[in-house]
Amino acid sequence: MPSVLFALVAAQSFAVGTPAFDPRLHKRAIAGRPAQVLVLGSPHLSQLPAKLDPNLLKPLLDGLARFRPDVITVEGLSGEECDTLQRFKPQHDGAWDGYCWATDDIEKTTGLTVPAATTEADRTLASWPRDPAPAQRRHLAMLFLAANERGSAMVQWLRLDPAEQRSGDGLTAAMVEILERKDKPPNENYAIGAALAARLGLERIYQTDDHLADGAELQKGYGEALQQVWNAKPYPPVRNEYLRRASSLKTSADVTGLYRFLNDPKTQRASIAADMGAAARQRTDQLYGRQYLAWWEARNLRMVANIRSAFAARPDSRVLVIVGSTHKGYFDAYFDMMQDVRLVDSMQFLK
């Protein structure tokens, strides 16, 4: 028997394994209340066909406010991960350049590296007063910017009265320009995550994206294989419907309707089937589609682990996760596996 055939027969004869432990069977065996996690699948607002009027997000924010989250996470890289990506650029080709902000100028101004600023921000929050002065908020916003945590810096900025939104207390005019985001399109991390955190009296949000899963540059054939998956004709109906809705966001009802469409379980299943599902079935000698699926799952697992860590010290929290809509189906599946986490249906807050 040829060795290859023998190996195939041997592999097929292995017994199928089953896990000895399933966390889902032990969800009642916890002290206290479970964490409640609501995953909101969002379009990337800055990438919409036309610039979105932020005022159209108000009903969406009103609905999410009814959930009253204690912890809000967004799809942005943390300062810690960006610092790691910068040190390991060859191992994660293009990730730092594509997803992180340089903090050299801020470091020159403040004398704080990203790790030092992160430590100082944590220390400041540990002794944070119930009613901080505007000067304290400006100073904390500066620390968050130096720590490459722009989302949390925005929370502090939005919690200031408009008359107090100015430079001072370590916050320079250049830093204020970052926070004001003049002429820039809305970004869900700020327009939804930071805005809602400030409205609810939270002091920060958590940037929990991951690109450590990104490896060095892959072979040319990898990208070509994925383009064949993504550009296969005819386009899936779910893609056409998204483009139709995203191209006509003229009212708040249009915006909420888009979010309802993206978070609908039917949309989630159809989107995954058309993307990762199609890639997993693609036949190439190098199994490029499977390589893509491996990267996608590794990234989602790391992101969910980052979110889990964000509420580890408060295991009975209400957690709002704001993430690109294609991640939602995976996030829901992974969070549902956790013993002391209960999923919250996002659709009830999108009315």
TILUM-380891 format. One record per residue: residue in three letters; chain; x negated, y, z of N, C-alpha, C in turn. Coordinates in steps of 0.1 Angstrom, whole numbers, plus 5000, padded with zeros to 4 digits. Layout:
residues N
SITE    r  c   n.X   n.Y   n.Z  ca.X  ca.Y  ca.Z   c.X   c.Y   c.Z
SITE  ala  A     X     Y     Z     X     Y     Z     X     Y     Z
...
end
This chain:
residues 351
SITE    r  c   n.X   n.Y   n.Z  ca.X  ca.Y  ca.Z   c.X   c.Y   c.Z
SITE  met  A  4991  4988  5000  5000  5000  5000  4991  5013  5000
SITE  pro  A  4993  5022  4991  4985  5034  4990  4986  5041  5004
SITE  ser  A  4975  5048  5007  4974  5054  5021  4985  5065  5022
SITE  val  A  4987  5073  5011  4997  5083  5012  5011  5078  5015
SITE  leu  A  5015  5067  5008  5028  5060  5010  5029  5055  5024
SITE  phe  A  5018  5049  5028  5018  5043  5042  5020  5054  5052
SITE  ala  A  5014  5065  5051  5016  5076  5060  5030  5081  5060
SITE  leu  A  5036  5082  5048  5050  5086  5047  5059  5076  5054
SITE  val  A  5057  5063  5052  5066  5053  5058  5064  5054  5073
SITE  ala  A  5052  5056  5078  5049  5056  5092  5056  5068  5098
SITE  ala  A  5055  5080  5091  5061  5092  5096  5076  5090  5097
SITE  gln  A  5082  5084  5088  5097  5082  5088  5101  5072  5098
SITE  ser  A  5092  5064  5104  5096  5054  5113  5096  5060  5128
SITE  phe  A  5091  5072  5130  5091  5077  5143  5105  5080  5148
SITE  ala  A  5107  5076  5161  5120  5079  5168  5122  5094  5169
SITE  val  A  5134  5098  5168  5138  5112  5169  5138  5116  5184
SITE  gly  A  5130  5126  5188  5129  5130  5202  5141  5139  5206
SITE  thr  A  5144  5138  5219  5154  5147  5225  5148  5153  5237
SITE  pro  A  5152  5166  5240  5146  5173  5251  5151  5167  5264
SITE  ala  A  5143  5166  5274  5147  5161  5287  5155  5171  5295
SITE  phe  A  5154  5184  5291  5161  5195  5299  5167  5205  5289
SITE  asp  A  5179  5208  5292  5187  5218  5284  5191  5229  5293
SITE  pro  A  5185  5241  5292  5189  5252  5301  5204  5255  5301
SITE  arg  A  5210  5253  5289  5224  5257  5288  5234  5249  5297
SITE  leu  A  5229  5237  5301  5237  5228  5310  5236  5232  5325
SITE  his  A  5228  5242  5327  5226  5246  5341  5229  5261  5344
SITE  lys  A  5238  5267  5336  5241  5281  5337  5248  5285  5350
SITE  arg  A  5254  5275  5356  5261  5278  5369  5251  5277  5381
SITE  ala  A  5240  5271  5378  5231  5268  5390  5221  5280  5392
SITE  ile  A  5227  5291  5395  5218  5303  5397  5224  5311  5409
SITE  ala  A  5215  5318  5416  5220  5327  5427  5223  5341  5421
SITE  gly  A  5234  5347  5425  5238  5360  5420  5244  5360  5406
SITE  arg  A  5245  5372  5400  5252  5373  5387  5242  5370  5376
SITE  pro  A  5247  5365  5365  5238  5363  5354  5235  5376  5347
SITE  ala  A  5224  5377  5339  5222  5389  5331  5232  5388  5320
SITE  gln  A  5237  5400  5315  5246  5401  5304  5239  5408  5293
SITE  val  A  5237  5401  5282  5229  5406  5271  5238  5409  5259
SITE  leu  A  5239  5421  5254  5246  5425  5242  5236  5428  5231
SITE  val  A  5236  5421  5220  5227  5423  5209  5234  5431  5198
SITE  leu  A  5230  5443  5196  5236  5451  5185  5228  5451  5173
SITE  gly  A  5233  5444  5163  5226  5444  5150  5228  5458  5143
SITE  ser  A  5217  5464  5139  5218  5478  5133  5211  5479  5120
SITE  pro  A  5217  5487  5111  5208  5490  5099  5197  5499  5103
SITE  his  A  5186  5499  5096  5176  5509  5099  5180  5522  5093
SITE  leu  A  5185  5531  5102  5191  5544  5098  5183  5552  5089
SITE  ser  A  5169  5552  5091  5161  5560  5083  5159  5555  5068
SITE  gln  A  5164  5543  5066  5163  5536  5053  5176  5536  5045
SITE  leu  A  5186  5542  5050  5199  5543  5044  5198  5550  5030
SITE  pro  A  5206  5547  5021  5206  5554  5008  5206  5569  5009
SITE  ala  A  5214  5575  5018  5215  5589  5020  5213  5592  5035
SITE  lys  A  5208  5604  5038  5205  5608  5051  5218  5608  5059
SITE  leu  A  5218  5602  5071  5230  5601  5079  5232  5613  5088
SITE  asp  A  5244  5618  5089  5247  5629  5099  5248  5622  5112
SITE  pro  A  5239  5626  5122  5239  5620  5135  5252  5621  5143
SITE  asn  A  5260  5632  5139  5272  5634  5146  5282  5622  5144
SITE  leu  A  5280  5615  5132  5289  5604  5129  5287  5592  5138
SITE  leu  A  5276  5592  5146  5273  5581  5156  5281  5582  5169
SITE  lys  A  5287  5594  5171  5294  5596  5184  5303  5585  5188
SITE  pro  A  5313  5581  5180  5322  5570  5184  5314  5557  5187
SITE  leu  A  5304  5554  5180  5296  5542  5183  5289  5543  5196
SITE  leu  A  5284  5555  5199  5277  5557  5213  5288  5556  5224
SITE  asp  A  5300  5561  5221  5311  5561  5231  5314  5546  5234
SITE  gly  A  5315  5538  5224  5318  5524  5226  5307  5516  5233
SITE  leu  A  5295  5519  5230  5284  5512  5237  5282  5517  5251
SITE  ala  A  5286  5529  5254  5285  5534  5267  5295  5527  5277
SITE  arg  A  5305  5521  5271  5315  5513  5279  5308  5501  5285
SITE  phe  A  5298  5496  5278  5291  5484  5283  5282  5488  5295
SITE  arg  A  5279  5500  5297  5271  5506  5308  5258  5497  5310
SITE  pro  A  5249  5497  5300  5237  5489  5302  5228  5495  5312
SITE  asp  A  5221  5487  5320  5210  5491  5329  5197  5491  5322
SITE  val  A  5195  5483  5311  5183  5482  5304  5186  5483  5289
SITE  ile  A  5179  5492  5282  5181  5493  5267  5167  5490  5260
SITE  thr  A  5167  5481  5250  5155  5478  5243  5158  5482  5228
SITE  val  A  5147  5485  5221  5148  5489  5207  5137  5482  5199
SITE  glu  A  5138  5482  5186  5129  5475  5177  5117  5485  5174
SITE  gly  A  5108  5487  5183  5096  5494  5181  5085  5487  5189
SITE  leu  A  5073  5489  5184  5061  5483  5190  5057  5491  5203
SITE  ser  A  5055  5484  5213  5050  5490  5226  5036  5495  5224
SITE  gly  A  5033  5505  5233  5019  5510  5233  5009  5499  5235
SITE  glu  A  5012  5490  5244  5003  5479  5247  5001  5470  5234
SITE  glu  A  5011  5467  5227  5009  5459  5215  5002  5466  5204
SITE  cys  A  5005  5479  5203  4997  5487  5193  4983  5488  5196
SITE  asp  A  4980  5489  5209  4966  5489  5213  4959  5476  5210
SITE  thr  A  4966  5465  5212  4961  5452  5208  4959  5451  5193
SITE  leu  A  4969  5455  5185  4968  5454  5171  4956  5462  5165
SITE  gln  A  4953  5473  5172  4942  5482  5167  4929  5475  5170
SITE  arg  A  4928  5468  5181  4915  5461  5184  4913  5448  5176
SITE  phe  A  4925  5443  5171  4924  5430  5163  4929  5432  5149
SITE  lys  A  4925  5443  5143  4930  5446  5129  4928  5435  5119
SITE  pro  A  4916  5429  5119  4913  5419  5109  4923  5407  5110
SITE  gln  A  4927  5404  5122  4936  5392  5125  4950  5395  5121
SITE  his  A  4954  5408  5121  4968  5412  5118  4968  5422  5107
SITE  asp  A  4965  5418  5096  4963  5427  5084  4974  5437  5082
SITE  gly  A  4971  5450  5083  4981  5461  5080  4991  5464  5091
SITE  ala  A  4992  5456  5101  5003  5457  5111  5001  5471  5119
SITE  trp  A  4989  5474  5123  4988  5486  5131  4990  5498  5122
SITE  asp  A  4985  5498  5110  4987  5509  5100  5002  5511  5097
SITE  gly  A  5009  5500  5096  5023  5501  5092  5033  5504  5103
SITE  tyr  A  5029  5501  5115  5040  5502  5126  5036  5510  5138
SITE  cys  A  5024  5515  5138  5019  5522  5151  5015  5537  5147
SITE  trp  A  5015  5545  5158  5011  5559  5156  4997  5560  5162
SITE  ala  A  4989  5568  5156  4976  5571  5162  4977  5581  5174
SITE  thr  A  4970  5579  5184  4971  5587  5196  4958  5594  5199
SITE  asp  A  4949  5595  5189  4936  5601  5191  4937  5616  5196
SITE  asp  A  4946  5624  5189  4947  5638  5193  4953  5639  5207
SITE  ile  A  4963  5631  5210  4969  5631  5223  4958  5628  5234
SITE  glu  A  4950  5618  5231  4940  5613  5240  4930  5625  5242
SITE  lys  A  4926  5632  5232  4917  5643  5233  4923  5654  5242
SITE  thr  A  4935  5656  5241  4942  5667  5248  4944  5663  5263
SITE  thr  A  4948  5650  5265  4951  5646  5279  4940  5639  5286
SITE  gly  A  4930  5634  5279  4920  5625  5285  4925  5612  5288
SITE  leu  A  4937  5608  5283  4942  5595  5287  4942  5585  5275
SITE  thr  A  4937  5574  5277  4938  5563  5267  4952  5557  5269
SITE  val  A  4956  5549  5259  4969  5542  5260  4971  5534  5273
SITE  pro  A  4961  5526  5276  4962  5518  5289  4963  5527  5301
SITE  ala  A  4955  5538  5301  4955  5547  5313  4968  5554  5314
SITE  ala  A  4973  5559  5303  4986  5566  5303  4998  5556  5307
SITE  thr  A  4997  5544  5302  5007  5534  5306  5007  5532  5321
SITE  thr  A  4995  5531  5327  4994  5529  5341  4999  5541  5349
SITE  glu  A  4996  5553  5344  5001  5565  5351  5016  5567  5350
SITE  ala  A  5021  5563  5338  5036  5564  5337  5043  5554  5346
SITE  asp  A  5038  5542  5347  5044  5532  5356  5043  5537  5371
SITE  arg  A  5031  5543  5374  5029  5548  5388  5039  5560  5391
SITE  thr  A  5041  5568  5381  5050  5580  5382  5064  5575  5384
SITE  leu  A  5069  5565  5376  5082  5560  5378  5085  5553  5391
SITE  ala  A  5074  5547  5396  5076  5540  5409  5079  5549  5421
SITE  ser  A  5075  5562  5419  5079  5571  5430  5087  5583  5425
SITE  trp  A  5095  5580  5415  5103  5590  5408  5115  5595  5417
SITE  pro  A  5116  5608  5418  5127  5613  5427  5141  5611  5421
SITE  arg  A  5151  5612  5429  5165  5611  5424  5168  5622  5415
SITE  asp  A  5163  5634  5418  5166  5646  5410  5153  5653  5406
SITE  pro  A  5146  5648  5396  5133  5654  5392  5135  5668  5386
SITE  ala  A  5124  5676  5388  5124  5689  5383  5121  5688  5368
SITE  pro  A  5125  5699  5360  5122  5699  5346  5107  5697  5343
SITE  ala  A  5098  5703  5352  5084  5701  5350  5080  5687  5351
SITE  gln  A  5086  5679  5360  5083  5665  5361  5087  5657  5349
SITE  arg  A  5098  5661  5343  5103  5654  5331  5094  5657  5319
SITE  arg  A  5089  5669  5318  5080  5673  5307  5067  5665  5309
SITE  his  A  5062  5664  5321  5050  5657  5324  5051  5642  5320
SITE  leu  A  5062  5636  5324  5064  5622  5322  5066  5620  5307
SITE  ala  A  5072  5629  5300  5073  5628  5285  5059  5628  5279
SITE  met  A  5050  5636  5284  5037  5636  5279  5030  5623  5282
SITE  leu  A  5032  5617  5294  5026  5604  5297  5031  5593  5287
SITE  phe  A  5044  5593  5285  5049  5583  5275  5044  5585  5261
SITE  leu  A  5042  5597  5257  5036  5599  5243  5022  5594  5243
SITE  ala  A  5014  5597  5254  5000  5592  5254  5000  5577  5255
SITE  ala  A  5010  5571  5261  5011  5556  5261  5017  5550  5249
SITE  asn  A  5019  5558  5239  5025  5554  5226  5039  5548  5228
SITE  glu  A  5047  5554  5237  5060  5550  5240  5070  5561  5237
SITE  arg  A  5071  5564  5224  5078  5576  5220  5093  5575  5223
SITE  gly  A  5099  5563  5223  5113  5562  5227  5116  5567  5241
SITE  ser  A  5107  5563  5250  5109  5567  5264  5106  5582  5266
SITE  ala  A  5096  5587  5258  5094  5602  5258  5106  5609  5254
SITE  met  A  5113  5604  5244  5125  5610  5239  5136  5610  5250
SITE  val  A  5137  5599  5257  5147  5599  5268  5145  5611  5278
SITE  gln  A  5132  5613  5282  5129  5624  5291  5132  5637  5285
SITE  trp  A  5129  5639  5272  5132  5651  5265  5147  5654  5264
SITE  leu  A  5155  5644  5261  5169  5645  5260  5176  5648  5274
SITE  arg  A  5169  5644  5285  5175  5646  5298  5172  5660  5303
SITE  leu  A  5164  5667  5296  5161  5681  5299  5173  5690  5294
SITE  asp  A  5176  5701  5301  5185  5711  5296  5179  5717  5284
SITE  pro  A  5187  5721  5274  5181  5727  5262  5171  5738  5265
SITE  ala  A  5174  5746  5275  5165  5757  5278  5152  5753  5283
SITE  glu  A  5151  5740  5288  5139  5735  5294  5131  5726  5284
SITE  gln  A  5137  5725  5272  5130  5717  5261  5119  5725  5255
SITE  arg  A  5108  5726  5261  5097  5734  5256  5084  5728  5261
SITE  ser  A  5073  5734  5256  5060  5729  5260  5057  5733  5274
SITE  gly  A  5047  5727  5280  5043  5730  5294  5041  5717  5302
SITE  asp  A  5034  5718  5313  5032  5707  5322  5026  5695  5315
SITE  gly  A  5016  5698  5306  5009  5687  5299  5015  5685  5285
SITE  leu  A  5027  5689  5283  5034  5687  5270  5030  5699  5261
SITE  thr  A  5023  5696  5250  5018  5706  5241  5028  5709  5230
SITE  ala  A  5025  5720  5223  5034  5723  5211  5034  5712  5201
SITE  ala  A  5023  5705  5199  5022  5694  5189  5031  5683  5194
SITE  met  A  5031  5680  5207  5039  5669  5213  5054  5673  5212
SITE  val  A  5057  5685  5214  5071  5690  5212  5076  5687  5198
SITE  glu  A  5067  5690  5188  5071  5688  5174  5074  5673  5172
SITE  ile  A  5067  5664  5178  5070  5650  5177  5084  5647  5182
SITE  leu  A  5087  5653  5193  5100  5650  5199  5112  5657  5192
SITE  glu  A  5109  5668  5186  5120  5675  5179  5124  5668  5166
SITE  arg  A  5115  5661  5160  5118  5653  5148  5125  5662  5137
SITE  lys  A  5120  5674  5135  5127  5683  5125  5126  5677  5111
SITE  asp  A  5137  5678  5104  5138  5673  5090  5135  5658  5088
SITE  lys  A  5135  5651  5099  5133  5636  5098  5147  5630  5098
SITE  pro  A  5149  5619  5091  5162  5612  5092  5164  5605  5105
SITE  pro  A  5177  5603  5109  5179  5596  5122  5172  5582  5122
SITE  asn  A  5168  5579  5134  5162  5565  5137  5170  5559  5148
SITE  glu  A  5175  5547  5147  5183  5541  5157  5177  5540  5171
SITE  asn  A  5163  5540  5171  5157  5539  5184  5159  5552  5192
SITE  tyr  A  5160  5563  5185  5162  5576  5192  5177  5580  5192
SITE  ala  A  5183  5579  5180  5197  5584  5179  5207  5576  5186
SITE  ile  A  5203  5563  5188  5212  5554  5196  5206  5550  5209
SITE  gly  A  5194  5544  5209  5188  5539  5221  5184  5550  5231
SITE  ala  A  5176  5560  5227  5172  5571  5236  5184  5579  5240
SITE  ala  A  5193  5582  5230  5204  5591  5233  5213  5585  5243
SITE  leu  A  5216  5572  5242  5225  5565  5251  5218  5564  5265
SITE  ala  A  5205  5561  5265  5198  5560  5278  5199  5573  5286
SITE  ala  A  5197  5585  5278  5198  5598  5285  5212  5600  5290
SITE  arg  A  5221  5597  5282  5236  5599  5286  5239  5591  5298
SITE  leu  A  5234  5579  5300  5237  5570  5311  5228  5572  5323
SITE  gly  A  5219  5582  5322  5210  5584  5334  5199  5575  5335
SITE  leu  A  5195  5568  5325  5183  5559  5325  5171  5568  5323
SITE  glu  A  5159  5563  5327  5147  5570  5326  5138  5566  5315
SITE  arg  A  5141  5555  5309  5133  5550  5298  5140  5539  5289
SITE  ile  A  5135  5536  5278  5139  5524  5270  5126  5516  5268
SITE  tyr  A  5128  5504  5263  5117  5494  5261  5116  5491  5246
SITE  gln  A  5103  5493  5242  5100  5490  5228  5095  5476  5227
SITE  thr  A  5103  5467  5221  5100  5453  5222  5098  5445  5209
SITE  asp  A  5095  5453  5198  5092  5446  5186  5079  5438  5187
SITE  asp  A  5076  5430  5177  5064  5423  5176  5058  5422  5162
SITE  his  A  5045  5424  5161  5038  5421  5148  5025  5414  5151
SITE  leu  A  5024  5409  5163  5013  5399  5165  5015  5387  5157
SITE  ala  A  5027  5384  5154  5030  5372  5145  5024  5374  5131
SITE  asp  A  5022  5387  5127  5016  5389  5114  5002  5384  5113
SITE  gly  A  4998  5377  5103  4985  5372  5101  4977  5380  5091
SITE  ala  A  4965  5375  5088  4957  5381  5078  4964  5380  5064
SITE  glu  A  4960  5388  5055  4966  5388  5041  4967  5374  5036
SITE  leu  A  4979  5371  5031  4982  5358  5026  4979  5357  5011
SITE  gln  A  4979  5345  5005  4976  5344  4991  4987  5351  4983
SITE  lys  A  4982  5356  4971  4991  5363  4962  5004  5356  4959
SITE  gly  A  5003  5343  4958  5015  5335  4955  5026  5335  4965
SITE  tyr  A  5022  5339  4978  5032  5340  4989  5042  5351  4986
SITE  gly  A  5037  5363  4983  5046  5374  4980  5054  5371  4968
SITE  glu  A  5049  5366  4958  5056  5363  4946  5067  5353  4948
SITE  ala  A  5065  5343  4957  5075  5333  4960  5086  5339  4967
SITE  leu  A  5083  5348  4977  5094  5354  4984  5102  5364  4976
SITE  gln  A  5096  5371  4966  5103  5380  4958  5113  5372  4949
SITE  gln  A  5109  5359  4946  5119  5351  4938  5131  5348  4946
SITE  val  A  5129  5346  4960  5140  5343  4969  5149  5356  4970
SITE  trp  A  5143  5367  4972  5150  5379  4975  5157  5385  4963
SITE  asn  A  5151  5383  4951  5157  5389  4939  5164  5379  4930
SITE  ala  A  5167  5367  4935  5175  5357  4928  5189  5363  4924
SITE  lys  A  5192  5361  4912  5205  5366  4906  5215  5354  4905
SITE  pro  A  5228  5356  4907  5234  5369  4912  5231  5372  4927
SITE  tyr  A  5231  5384  4930  5228  5388  4944  5239  5382  4953
SITE  pro  A  5236  5378  4965  5247  5372  4974  5257  5383  4977
SITE  pro  A  5270  5379  4978  5281  5389  4981  5278  5397  4993
SITE  val  A  5272  5391  5004  5269  5398  5016  5260  5410  5014
SITE  arg  A  5250  5408  5004  5241  5419  5001  5249  5430  4994
SITE  asn  A  5257  5427  4984  5264  5437  4977  5274  5445  4986
SITE  glu  A  5280  5438  4995  5289  5444  5004  5282  5454  5013
SITE  tyr  A  5270  5450  5018  5262  5459  5026  5259  5472  5018
SITE  leu  A  5254  5470  5006  5250  5482  4998  5262  5491  4996
SITE  arg  A  5273  5485  4993  5285  5493  4991  5289  5502  5003
SITE  arg  A  5289  5495  5015  5292  5502  5027  5281  5513  5031
SITE  ala  A  5269  5509  5030  5258  5518  5034  5257  5530  5025
SITE  ser  A  5262  5529  5013  5261  5540  5003  5272  5550  5005
SITE  ser  A  5281  5548  5014  5293  5557  5015  5296  5559  5030
SITE  leu  A  5287  5566  5037  5289  5568  5052  5293  5583  5054
SITE  lys  A  5306  5586  5051  5310  5599  5052  5318  5603  5065
SITE  thr  A  5323  5593  5072  5330  5595  5084  5325  5586  5095
SITE  ser  A  5329  5589  5107  5325  5580  5118  5331  5566  5117
SITE  ala  A  5343  5566  5111  5349  5553  5108  5341  5544  5099
SITE  asp  A  5335  5551  5089  5326  5544  5079  5314  5538  5087
SITE  val  A  5308  5546  5096  5297  5541  5103  5300  5529  5112
SITE  thr  A  5311  5531  5120  5315  5520  5129  5319  5508  5121
SITE  gly  A  5325  5510  5109  5329  5499  5100  5316  5491  5096
SITE  leu  A  5305  5499  5092  5293  5492  5088  5287  5484  5100
SITE  tyr  A  5288  5489  5112  5283  5481  5123  5291  5469  5126
SITE  arg  A  5304  5470  5124  5313  5459  5126  5310  5448  5115
SITE  phe  A  5308  5452  5103  5304  5443  5093  5291  5436  5096
SITE  leu  A  5281  5443  5100  5268  5437  5102  5268  5428  5114
SITE  asn  A  5276  5430  5124  5276  5422  5136  5287  5411  5136
SITE  asp  A  5295  5411  5125  5304  5400  5124  5297  5386  5122
SITE  pro  A  5301  5376  5129  5294  5363  5128  5294  5358  5114
SITE  lys  A  5304  5361  5106  5304  5356  5092  5293  5363  5084
SITE  thr  A  5291  5376  5086  5280  5383  5080  5267  5378  5084
SITE  gln  A  5265  5375  5097  5253  5370  5102  5249  5357  5096
SITE  arg  A  5259  5348  5095  5256  5335  5089  5252  5336  5074
SITE  ala  A  5260  5345  5067  5258  5346  5053  5244  5353  5050
SITE  ser  A  5240  5363  5058  5228  5370  5056  5216  5360  5059
SITE  ile  A  5217  5352  5069  5206  5343  5072  5205  5332  5061
SITE  ala  A  5216  5327  5056  5216  5317  5046  5210  5322  5033
SITE  ala  A  5212  5335  5030  5207  5341  5018  5193  5345  5019
SITE  asp  A  5187  5346  5031  5173  5350  5032  5165  5338  5038
SITE  met  A  5165  5336  5050  5156  5326  5056  5161  5312  5052
SITE  gly  A  5174  5310  5050  5179  5297  5046  5174  5294  5032
SITE  ala  A  5175  5304  5023  5170  5301  5009  5155  5299  5009
SITE  ala  A  5148  5306  5017  5133  5305  5017  5130  5291  5022
SITE  ala  A  5137  5286  5032  5134  5273  5038  5136  5262  5028
SITE  arg  A  5145  5264  5018  5148  5254  5008  5139  5255  4995
SITE  gln  A  5131  5266  4995  5123  5268  4983  5112  5258  4982
SITE  arg  A  5110  5253  4970  5100  5242  4967  5088  5248  4960
SITE  thr  A  5077  5249  4967  5064  5253  4961  5054  5243  4967
SITE  asp  A  5043  5242  4960  5033  5233  4966  5028  5237  4979
SITE  gln  A  5027  5250  4982  5022  5255  4995  5034  5257  5005
SITE  leu  A  5046  5254  5001  5058  5257  5010  5057  5271  5015
SITE  tyr  A  5056  5281  5006  5056  5295  5010  5068  5299  5018
SITE  gly  A  5080  5294  5013  5092  5297  5020  5092  5293  5035
SITE  arg  A  5087  5281  5037  5086  5276  5051  5075  5284  5059
SITE  gln  A  5065  5289  5052  5055  5298  5059  5062  5311  5063
SITE  tyr  A  5071  5316  5055  5078  5328  5058  5088  5326  5070
SITE  leu  A  5094  5314  5070  5103  5311  5081  5096  5309  5094
SITE  ala  A  5084  5303  5093  5075  5302  5105  5072  5316  5111
SITE  trp  A  5068  5325  5102  5065  5339  5107  5077  5345  5113
SITE  trp  A  5088  5344  5106  5101  5350  5111  5105  5345  5125
SITE  glu  A  5104  5332  5126  5108  5326  5139  5098  5330  5150
SITE  ala  A  5085  5330  5147  5075  5334  5157  5077  5348  5161
SITE  arg  A  5080  5357  5152  5082  5371  5155  5094  5373  5164
SITE  asn  A  5105  5366  5160  5118  5367  5168  5116  5361  5182
SITE  leu  A  5109  5350  5184  5106  5344  5197  5098  5354  5205
SITE  arg  A  5088  5360  5199  5080  5370  5207  5088  5382  5211
SITE  met  A  5097  5387  5202  5105  5398  5205  5115  5395  5217
SITE  val  A  5121  5383  5216  5130  5379  5227  5122  5378  5240
SITE  ala  A  5110  5373  5239  5102  5372  5252  5099  5386  5257
SITE  asn  A  5096  5395  5248  5094  5409  5253  5106  5415  5260
SITE  ile  A  5118  5412  5254  5130  5417  5260  5133  5410  5273
SITE  arg  A  5131  5397  5274  5132  5389  5286  5124  5395  5297
SITE  ser  A  5111  5399  5294  5102  5405  5304  5107  5419  5308
SITE  ala  A  5114  5426  5300  5119  5439  5303  5129  5439  5314
SITE  phe  A  5137  5428  5316  5146  5428  5327  5143  5416  5337
SITE  ala  A  5131  5411  5336  5127  5401  5346  5128  5405  5360
SITE  ala  A  5125  5417  5363  5126  5422  5377  5140  5425  5382
SITE  arg  A  5149  5426  5372  5163  5429  5375  5171  5418  5367
SITE  pro  A  5171  5406  5372  5177  5395  5364  5192  5395  5363
SITE  asp  A  5199  5404  5370  5213  5405  5369  5218  5417  5361
SITE  ser  A  5209  5422  5353  5211  5435  5345  5221  5433  5334
SITE  arg  A  5227  5444  5330  5234  5445  5317  5224  5450  5307
SITE  val  A  5221  5443  5296  5210  5446  5287  5216  5449  5273
SITE  leu  A  5213  5460  5268  5217  5464  5254  5204  5462  5245
SITE  val  A  5205  5454  5236  5194  5451  5226  5197  5457  5213
SITE  ile  A  5190  5467  5208  5193  5474  5195  5182  5469  5186
SITE  val  A  5186  5462  5175  5176  5456  5166  5181  5455  5152
SITE  gly  A  5173  5454  5143  5177  5452  5129  5186  5441  5128
SITE  ser  A  5197  5442  5120  5208  5433  5120  5204  5419  5116
SITE  thr  A  5194  5417  5108  5190  5403  5104  5184  5395  5116
SITE  his  A  5180  5402  5126  5174  5396  5138  5185  5390  5147
SITE  lys  A  5197  5396  5147  5208  5393  5157  5211  5379  5158
SITE  gly  A  5213  5372  5147  5217  5358  5148  5207  5349  5155
SITE  tyr  A  5194  5352  5153  5183  5345  5160  5183  5349  5174
SITE  phe  A  5184  5362  5177  5184  5366  5191  5195  5360  5199
SITE  asp  A  5207  5360  5194  5219  5354  5201  5216  5339  5204
SITE  ala  A  5210  5332  5194  5208  5318  5196  5197  5316  5207
SITE  tyr  A  5187  5324  5207  5176  5322  5217  5181  5326  5231
SITE  phe  A  5188  5338  5232  5192  5342  5245  5203  5332  5251
SITE  asp  A  5211  5326  5242  5220  5316  5247  5214  5304  5253
SITE  met  A  5201  5302  5250  5194  5290  5255  5190  5292  5270
SITE  met  A  5190  5305  5274  5184  5308  5287  5194  5306  5299
SITE  gln  A  5190  5300  5309  5198  5295  5320  5206  5307  5327
SITE  asp  A  5200  5318  5329  5207  5329  5336  5211  5340  5328
SITE  val  A  5213  5338  5315  5217  5349  5306  5231  5345  5300
SITE  arg  A  5240  5355  5299  5253  5353  5292  5253  5363  5281
SITE  leu  A  5257  5358  5269  5258  5367  5258  5271  5375  5259
SITE  val  A  5271  5387  5254  5283  5396  5254  5286  5398  5239
SITE  asp  A  5299  5397  5236  5303  5399  5222  5302  5413  5218
SITE  ser  A  5294  5417  5209  5292  5431  5205  5304  5437  5198
SITE  met  A  5313  5428  5192  5324  5434  5184  5334  5441  5193
SITE  gln  A  5335  5438  5206  5345  5444  5214  5341  5459  5217
SITE  phe  A  5329  5463  5214  5324  5477  5217  5323  5484  5204
SITE  leu  A  5328  5479  5193  5326  5485  5180  5340  5488  5174
SITE  lys  A  5348  5495  5181  5362  5498  5177  5363  5513  5174
end
